[in-house]
Amino acid sequence: MTSKSKAPVVLCITDSCDLPESELFIGLHKAGLAIEVMANPKGRNYQRIEAAGVPVSPIALKGRFDREGTWQIREKLAARPFTVVQSFNPRALACSLRASRGMDVKIVVYRGVIGNVGTWSPESWITFLHPRVDRIMCVSEAVKDYFLGIRFLGKRIPPHKVVRIYKGHNLEWYTPPPADISEFGFPENAFVFCCTGRDRPGKGFSTLIDAMEYLEEDSPVRLLLVGDLLKNQELAARIRESRHPDRIKLAGFRTDAPQVAAACNGLVLPSESEGLPRVVIEAMAYRRPVVVTEAGGMPELVRDGVDGLVVPVRDPEALALALDRIARDPELAKTFGNNGHQRISTDFNTDATVKQTLELYQELTDELHA
């Protein structure tokens, strides 16, 4: 900030924020930013934000057209000369755009996934494609490229409106000891890959099950699937019909998913679409080698042959070869794990996220007063 610049005054509106988002607010506050937060008081990190001294007030938006919530935001904006309003989900953005109507303030929105935005969608025009949106903060280059690829009547989103800021993590969050996975009965010589994800299309579980068919009889690879998958009858049938159903275990939904990944020997994520998956970051923080697909921002996170292996999407044979290669080479697995740990420490840390976010807010504030 130059001597002629005015300092940003920022209002952040979210829901039940995760740990990286909460630590971003805390880091911005510690850095001296004039920041206020509106968040869902039922979120697990609300008290964490409050205890850190960040001014936070409760809001629980019910949808994109929440009248009461919109008025809450407008009253907050009227009480202080904010220069920037940042929303962290579509409903917060839609309500913020209406609440700030007629006010001289810059609008920023966060986006962590690819898809579900397009010129054919009315909802997109009241959120991400609204002309009053000044910046779209993307979690990865892949998400950024997705927005830059949107076209309407030959026009596109101006490149300066789309920025990439990685969501930062802190290695200190990943000190809890690994979970106990002895209940699943994996043999001592097994190399267990954890795969964590929601039960929804695009997560690649079918590709992963198919990959097991390509493994040799003596392969040490085993799978532990973590997530709300127990009711997926189609997936259960595929596992039963596979060549070695005993090599694949379902852990169900777990509140200690990072520690489960830490208890395994590696992590695999065969997704067909991703922004910048937290589960991969968590595994790398725990020094676990990873195998991922080329989907979304995963190749930005995992350097092929350095932190793990990157394979094509929907290619079970390539996936099997990658899993088996790591499982049969302990030194390679250790090297990948150590490199990944260092990568999270240096390139995906909270301090870098705070610094880049502060720069964005200052840039917007300077534009406002130009």
C-alpha positions in Angstrom: 0.0 0.0 0.0 1.4 3.4 -1.0 1.1 6.6 1.0 -1.7 7.7 -1.3 -3.6 4.5 -1.2 -6.6 4.1 1.1 -6.7 1.0 3.2 -9.3 -1.7 2.3 -12.3 -2.3 4.6 -13.6 -5.7 3.8 -16.8 -7.7 4.6 -16.6 -11.4 4.1 -19.8 -13.4 3.9 -19.8 -17.2 4.2 -21.7 -20.2 5.6 -20.1 -22.9 7.8 -16.6 -22.2 6.7 -13.8 -24.9 6.7 -10.5 -24.6 8.5 -8.5 -23.0 5.6 -11.2 -20.3 5.1 -11.4 -19.6 8.9 -7.6 -19.3 9.1 -7.7 -16.9 6.1 -10.0 -14.6 8.1 -7.8 -14.8 11.1 -4.6 -14.2 9.1 -6.1 -11.2 7.4 -7.2 -9.8 10.8 -3.7 -10.4 12.3 -2.1 -8.7 9.2 -4.0 -5.5 10.2 -6.8 -5.6 7.6 -10.1 -4.0 8.7 -12.2 -7.1 8.2 -15.6 -8.2 9.4 -17.1 -11.6 8.8 -20.7 -12.8 8.6 -21.0 -16.6 9.0 -23.3 -19.4 10.1 -23.0 -19.7 13.9 -23.6 -23.4 13.7 -20.4 -23.9 11.8 -17.6 -25.8 13.7 -15.2 -22.9 13.2 -17.4 -19.9 14.1 -16.1 -19.9 17.7 -12.5 -20.2 16.4 -12.9 -17.0 14.4 -14.6 -15.2 17.3 -11.9 -16.3 19.8 -9.2 -14.9 17.5 -10.7 -11.5 17.8 -12.1 -11.2 14.3 -15.4 -9.2 14.3 -17.9 -11.8 13.3 -21.7 -11.8 13.3 -24.2 -14.6 12.7 -26.0 -15.1 9.4 -27.6 -18.3 8.0 -28.8 -17.7 4.4 -31.5 -20.0 3.3 -31.1 -19.4 -0.4 -30.2 -17.0 -3.2 -33.4 -15.0 -2.5 -33.3 -14.8 1.3 -35.0 -11.5 2.0 -34.1 -11.4 5.7 -30.5 -12.3 5.1 -30.2 -9.7 2.3 -31.4 -7.0 4.7 -28.9 -8.2 7.3 -26.1 -7.7 4.8 -27.4 -4.3 3.7 -27.6 -3.0 7.3 -24.0 -4.2 7.8 -22.9 -2.4 4.7 -24.7 0.8 5.7 -23.0 0.9 9.1 -19.4 1.1 7.8 -17.6 2.4 4.6 -16.6 -1.0 3.2 -14.6 -1.0 0.1 -14.8 -4.8 -0.7 -17.5 -7.4 -0.2 -16.3 -11.0 -0.7 -18.8 -13.9 -0.9 -17.7 -17.5 -0.5 -20.7 -19.3 -2.0 -23.4 -18.5 -4.6 -26.2 -17.7 -2.1 -24.0 -15.2 -0.3 -23.1 -13.7 -3.6 -26.7 -13.3 -4.9 -27.8 -11.8 -1.6 -24.7 -9.5 -1.4 -25.4 -8.2 -5.0 -28.9 -7.2 -4.0 -27.9 -5.8 -0.6 -25.2 -3.6 -2.1 -27.3 -2.2 -4.9 -26.6 1.6 -5.2 -23.6 1.4 -2.9 -20.0 2.1 -4.0 -18.3 -1.2 -3.2 -16.3 -3.8 -5.0 -17.7 -7.4 -5.2 -15.6 -10.5 -5.1 -16.7 -14.1 -5.1 -14.7 -17.3 -4.4 -15.1 -20.4 -6.6 -13.6 -23.8 -5.7 -15.1 -26.1 -8.3 -15.4 -26.5 -12.0 -18.8 -26.5 -13.7 -22.4 -25.4 -13.1 -21.9 -21.9 -14.5 -22.9 -21.0 -18.0 -24.7 -18.4 -20.1 -27.7 -20.7 -20.4 -28.3 -20.7 -16.7 -30.4 -17.9 -15.2 -28.8 -18.6 -11.8 -25.4 -17.8 -13.2 -26.5 -14.3 -14.2 -27.5 -13.5 -10.6 -24.2 -14.8 -9.3 -20.9 -15.4 -11.1 -21.9 -13.8 -14.4 -23.5 -10.7 -12.9 -22.0 -7.6 -14.4 -21.3 -6.1 -11.0 -19.0 -8.9 -10.0 -15.5 -7.3 -10.0 -13.4 -10.4 -9.4 -13.8 -14.2 -9.3 -11.2 -15.7 -6.9 -10.5 -19.2 -8.2 -8.9 -22.0 -6.2 -6.8 -23.2 -9.1 -5.7 -22.4 -12.6 -8.1 -25.0 -13.9 -11.1 -23.2 -12.3 -9.7 -19.9 -13.7 -9.4 -21.4 -17.2 -13.0 -22.7 -16.9 -14.3 -19.2 -16.4 -12.1 -17.7 -19.1 -13.6 -20.3 -21.5 -17.2 -19.1 -21.0 -18.5 -17.3 -24.1 -21.7 -15.3 -24.7 -22.4 -13.7 -28.1 -18.7 -13.9 -28.9 -17.7 -12.2 -25.7 -16.0 -13.6 -22.7 -15.2 -12.6 -19.1 -12.4 -10.0 -19.1 -9.2 -11.8 -18.0 -8.4 -9.3 -15.3 -11.7 -10.2 -13.5 -10.6 -13.8 -12.9 -7.7 -14.5 -10.5 -6.2 -17.6 -9.0 -5.4 -17.8 -5.3 -4.7 -21.2 -3.8 -6.5 -22.0 -0.6 -3.8 -22.1 2.1 -3.1 -24.8 4.7 -0.9 -25.1 7.7 1.2 -28.3 8.4 0.4 -27.8 12.1 -3.1 -28.9 11.5 -1.9 -32.3 10.5 -0.3 -33.4 13.7 -3.0 -35.7 15.2 -1.9 -39.3 15.1 -3.1 -41.7 12.4 -6.4 -43.5 12.9 -6.7 -47.1 13.8 -7.7 -49.1 10.7 -6.9 -52.6 12.1 -10.7 -53.4 12.0 -10.5 -53.7 8.2 -8.1 -56.6 8.4 -5.6 -55.7 5.8 -2.6 -58.1 5.6 0.8 -56.9 7.0 2.4 -56.7 3.6 -0.4 -54.7 2.0 0.1 -51.3 0.6 -3.3 -49.6 1.4 -4.4 -46.7 -0.7 -7.1 -44.5 0.8 -9.7 -43.0 -1.5 -12.0 -40.3 0.1 -14.9 -38.7 -1.6 -18.7 -38.1 -1.7 -21.0 -40.5 -3.4 -21.7 -38.4 -6.5 -20.9 -38.7 -10.3 -17.5 -37.7 -11.4 -15.6 -39.1 -8.4 -14.3 -42.0 -10.4 -15.0 -44.9 -8.0 -16.0 -47.2 -10.8 -12.7 -46.5 -12.6 -10.9 -47.3 -9.4 -12.7 -50.6 -9.0 -12.0 -51.5 -12.6 -8.3 -50.7 -12.1 -8.0 -53.5 -9.5 -8.8 -55.9 -12.3 -5.5 -55.0 -14.0 -3.3 -55.8 -11.0 -1.2 -59.0 -10.9 -2.1 -61.7 -8.3 0.9 -60.8 -6.1 0.2 -57.1 -6.1 0.3 -55.6 -2.6 -2.3 -52.9 -3.5 -5.4 -52.7 -1.3 -8.2 -50.0 -1.2 -10.0 -48.3 1.7 -12.9 -46.2 0.4 -13.9 -43.5 2.8 -17.2 -41.6 2.4 -21.0 -42.0 2.3 -20.8 -45.0 -0.1 -22.4 -47.7 2.0 -25.8 -47.2 0.4 -24.5 -47.2 -3.2 -25.8 -50.5 -4.4 -24.3 -50.2 -7.8 -20.8 -49.7 -6.4 -21.3 -52.6 -3.9 -22.3 -54.9 -6.8 -19.2 -53.9 -8.8 -17.0 -54.7 -5.8 -18.7 -58.1 -5.2 -18.2 -58.9 -8.9 -14.6 -57.8 -9.0 -11.8 -60.4 -9.2 -10.6 -59.7 -5.6 -13.5 -58.2 -3.6 -11.6 -58.9 -0.4 -9.0 -56.3 -1.4 -11.5 -53.5 -1.3 -13.0 -52.2 2.0 -15.6 -49.6 2.7 -15.0 -47.4 5.8 -18.2 -45.3 5.4 -18.4 -41.7 6.4 -15.7 -40.6 8.9 -15.1 -37.4 10.8 -11.4 -38.2 11.0 -10.8 -38.7 7.3 -7.4 -36.9 7.3 -6.2 -39.3 10.1 -7.6 -42.3 8.1 -5.5 -41.2 5.1 -2.5 -40.9 7.4 -3.1 -44.5 8.6 -2.9 -45.7 5.0 0.2 -46.0 2.9 -1.0 -43.7 0.1 -3.9 -41.9 -1.4 -5.6 -42.2 -4.7 -8.2 -39.8 -6.2 -9.5 -41.0 -9.6 -11.9 -38.0 -10.1 -13.2 -36.8 -13.5 -13.5 -33.2 -12.3 -11.9 -31.3 -9.3 -11.0 -27.8 -8.3 -8.1 -28.3 -5.8 -9.1 -31.3 -3.6 -8.5 -30.9 0.1 -8.1 -34.6 0.6 -5.0 -34.7 -1.6 -3.5 -31.8 0.3 -4.2 -33.5 3.6 -2.5 -36.7 2.4 0.5 -34.8 1.2 0.8 -33.0 4.5 0.9 -36.4 6.2 3.8 -37.4 3.8 1.7 -39.9 1.9 2.4 -40.6 -1.8 -0.6 -39.8 -4.0 -2.0 -41.0 -7.4 -4.4 -38.6 -9.1 -5.9 -38.0 -12.5 -5.4 -35.1 -14.8 -8.7 -33.6 -13.8 -9.0 -30.0 -12.9 -6.4 -28.5 -10.6 -4.8 -31.8 -9.5 -1.8 -31.6 -11.9 -1.1 -28.1 -10.4 -1.0 -29.7 -6.9 0.7 -33.0 -7.7 3.8 -32.8 -9.8 4.0 -36.0 -11.8 7.0 -38.1 -10.8 7.9 -35.7 -8.0 5.1 -35.7 -5.4 3.2 -38.7 -6.8 1.8 -39.9 -10.2 -0.7 -38.3 -12.5 -2.7 -40.5 -14.9 -5.3 -39.8 -17.5 -9.0 -39.6 -16.6 -11.1 -42.8 -16.9 -8.0 -45.0 -17.6 -8.2 -47.9 -15.2 -5.1 -49.6 -16.7 -2.9 -46.5 -16.3 -4.3 -46.1 -12.8 -3.5 -49.7 -11.9 0.1 -49.4 -13.2 0.6 -46.2 -11.1 -0.8 -47.8 -7.9 1.3 -50.9 -8.4 4.5 -48.9 -9.1 4.3 -47.0 -5.9 3.2 -50.1 -3.8 6.2 -52.1 -5.0 8.8 -49.4 -4.5 9.1 -48.2 -0.8 11.8 -45.7 -1.5 9.8 -44.1 -4.3 6.8 -43.9 -2.0 8.9 -42.3 0.7 10.4 -39.8 -1.7 7.0 -38.8 -3.1 5.7 -38.4 0.5 8.5 -36.2 1.6 8.3 -34.0 -1.6 4.6 -33.6 -1.2 4.9 -32.5 2.4 7.5 -29.9 1.4 5.3 -28.7 -1.4 2.3 -28.0 0.9 4.6 -26.2 3.3 6.1 -23.8 0.6 3.4 -23.5 -2.1 0.0 -24.0 -0.5 0.4 -22.4 2.9 -1.9 -19.9 4.7 0.7 -17.1 4.8 0.8 -17.0 1.0 -3.0 -17.0 0.7 -3.2 -14.1 3.2 -0.6 -12.1 1.3 -2.2 -12.6 -2.1 -5.7 -11.9 -0.8 -4.5 -8.7 0.8 -3.0 -7.6 -2.5 -6.3 -8.3 -4.3 -8.3 -6.3 -1.7 -5.8 -3.3 -2.0 -6.0 -3.5 -5.8 -9.8 -3.3 -5.7 -9.8 -0.5 -3.2 -7.4 1.5 -5.4 -9.8 0.9 -8.3 -12.7 2.1 -6.2 -11.0 5.4 -5.3 -9.2 6.0 -8.7 
